[in-house]
Amino acid sequence: MSRLMNAEQHNQLMLLRGNMAASVLANDAEATQRSMGMVQGYLLGLYAASEIDFGDLQALEDEVMGGMTFLMNARKAGNAH
């Protein structure tokens, strides 16, 4: 059964995602990796605490990481020209 995140958990995830986006835009590989680990750790913590189920964990991780992959690719494409 899927459990929904509460507003506080969602806000925290969005802050972590915003930090990751800022590090991607700053082209800071170390900060990007650290931010990715923080997002993954946060989601795993929610899963371990039974706040979200495994399907939610995968979907949220895919959404956040997919957005960052898009941002990194867009940045690379913009620098290629």
N, C-alpha and C positions, 0 to 999 in steps of 0.2 A: 504494500500500500504506500502510495506517495504521501509524503508529509510536506507541507508548505513552509517556506521560510517565513519568519516573522519580519516585520519592518526593520527592526534593529539589525538583524542578521543580513538582510538585503542591503541596507545602507553600508554596513561594514564591507560587504563584498564589492559594492560599487566604489568605495574608497580605495580598496586594494587594487581594483581594476584601473581606476584613475591613476594611481601611482605607477602601475605597470605601463600604462599608455604614455605617461610623462617620461619614463625612462627610455621607452622606445623612441619617442620623438627627440630626446636628447642624445640619441645614439650611444647610450651608456650600456654596453653589453653586460657588465657586472651587475648593475642595478636591475636590468631587465631580468636576468636569471634569478636574482634574489626575490624580485617581485613575483615571478612565476612560482617560485617555491612557497612564498607566503600565501598566494591564492590557493595552491594545491593543499598546503597544510591546513588552511582555514576550512576548506571544503571537507578534507579528511576528518578534521576535528568535529565538524557538524555531523558527519556520517557516524563517527565513533560514538558520539553522544546520542545517536538515534534521532537527531533533529531532521535529517533528510535520509531518504533511502538511496540505495546504490544507483538506481536509474537517474535520480535527481542529481547525484554527485557527478555522474558521467555527463549528463546534459549540461549542467552548469559549467563544468570544466571545459567541455567542447565549445560552448558559447563564448566564454571568456578567452580561451586560447585561440579560437578561430578568429575572433576580432583582433587579437594582437598579431596573429599571422598575417591577416589582411593589412593591418597598419604597417608592419615591417616590410611587406612586399610593396606596398604603395610608396613607402619611403625610399626603397631601393630603386623603384622605377622612376621616381622623381629625380633621384640623383644621377641616374644613368643618362639623362638628356642634358 
